[in-house]
Amino acid sequence: MDLEIIKADKTAARRTAPRSAKVDLEIILEQHREWVKSSGDTGRQADLSRLNLEGADLTDTNLRNALLNETVLKGADLLLTDLQGASLLQANLEGTNLLGARLREANLQGAVLEGATGLMAAELAGSNLTFAKLPAEVATRDDLKSISRRGRHANWLVGALLLLNALACWRVVTVSDAQILRNAALLPFPVLRNAVPLAQFFLLCPVVIGALYLWLGVYLQRLWEATAALPAIFENGRRLDESLPWIVSWPARNYFKWLRERRSALAGVEKAICIILLYWVAPATMTVFWGRYLTLQDVRGTILHAVLIAAATTAAIHFPHSAARAFRSDDSGLFSEPRAELQQPAAASAGEELTELPGLLTTPAIGAGAQPHRAPDKETIPLRIPIGAGFGLLLCLLSIGTIGGVPHSGNPGRGIDSGSPWTWAANALWVFGYDPYAQVTEAEISRKPAGWSGSEGEISRVQGASLNGFRLRYLQAYGAFLVKARLRKADLSYAYLSEADLRQANLRQASLRSAALDQAKLNGAMLQSSDLEKANMIRAELEKADLSFASLAGALLLDAKLDNAVLYGADLRNAWLERASLEQADLRQAILEGANLKMSDLRGAYLSTAKMAGARLEGSQLGSAILMGADLRHADLSNSNFQAAVLSGADLSGANLQKADLRGVVGLVAGQLCPAANARQAQLDEALAAEVSAQCGANR
């Protein structure tokens, strides 16, 4: 039957009490309602201690925090009565109708409730039942056993998740940058070498941890809700928190009044430790993953991490508040409106005792206890979502600032010092002593074969690292082993690769802008369409390397070895190739305007249709070079050796040919030499010299 219908029937059937008693009881209850409604500012707390209210009808009465110590309520009707926080010490409630009555956090020490009807175990949540006698159907002992079992299960799950987080953090912290770059196996065991690569581990493990964390949070929340429905202290005096594992007992210990009053001096510290272990370890682990994964400068991966961390942070803020709500009253606060106003007087059975009540109410009851807490401000806007989203946004900004910025030490080559705005993200991470840019100095990125000696014949057995498309700006890889590495479209801008071994590496369309490659080994490397603008390649070994259509504008190639290299269509404007060896190199259609090729070796090089206007080739060796249709306007060719070179159709207008050796040149005619700016002391075949003297006159 609906409780409201029962309530209406009971109201209609109330007995008429003597007027004086009726008025006194109404005054007491009215003042108590005012006291509850005003949060204790007005009205008075009801004190009905040691009164005989046997058979009284208190249907739907608000008696929150009222004093009913040793009160006789035998056979009384407490249908829908609110007794939350009330003190019923040694009260007699035998045969009482407690259907719908709320006894949350009530003091029922020594109270007798035998024969009471309608009492649900959940209505005793947070109450003190020490030596209380309950109805036989209220099985608190069985509920306690069930919660204890679930608590042990939760304790095991929490321990498993903490262990998983600890192992994941250990692996992330101990893994080297070289292992990350070569996507090494997660576990060192040979059987599992290819089971879980590190790249997948860095992306999937935070997702798994986040999913388990949220599942455990929901599981614990259900445990809190079930725990919050139990008494704080049972009939035998056993405390609820003593029946649960320490790590899952903190809400009951901190939010149940009867447990909170007896907690230890370090309860606040214990609560903080529990909340950190339960709710903040997983977000912290994800943050470690995010920071470590920054080494790969993967925008999508770091944004995924930031989103997961934002969600986990929001959950970490939400779950403790949710646990607290589970242990609070079901209303918004202790001072809520009564569910219905009292419309009829109290039962006449209490009349003889109530005639003395005005004297009791002249002063507030002594020992009423502390005032109940006020209801929380309903206008308070929850901050957990903005805080979580803000933290995620901060990580995204740090990620973008790191990927697009500069290391904390700056970049002197670009004129960026350590205090530049370009270094803000790296400086922020450096506060924690962390440098996100990969450090693989002298590391083995590609896998060497057994018995490696470094000879050319062993290169075929090398297992090259797969780094296609990687963002490795500012990579520190001095002397690193990258033989046969696959670096197609990789971003190695400003990387430090001095003396690195990159033989036969695939660097097609890679960005090596301003990279340091001095003395690096790039023999046989594939660098087609790569960007090497302003790269430092002093003394680099580039024999048989393919640099077709590569951009080498402003690059430093002093003393570099480019014998048999392919530079077809390469852009070498203003490049420094002084003393470089380019013997038999393919430089067809290459752009060498303004390049410095002083004293370079270009014997047998293919320079057909090369654009070399304004190039400096003083003292260069161009014997047997093929320069058909080459643009040599205003080039400095003084003291150069062109013996046996092919200069058919070459444009020498404005060129400086002073002391150049042009003997045995094929395809050279007087008409090409006449526009030259200076051909004094040039060595020519006798026939060609006569033609030049006849046609050019003073220009010779």
PyMOL commands that set and color helices and strands:
alter all, ss='L'
color gray80, all
select helices_A, chain A and resi 3-12+19-37+121-124+140-174+177-181+190-192+198-228+240-243+246-248+250-255+257-260+267-296+299-327+348-354+357-360+384-404+412-414+421-430+456-461+670-673+686-699
alter helices_A, ss='H'
color red, helices_A
deselect
rebuild
show_as cartoon
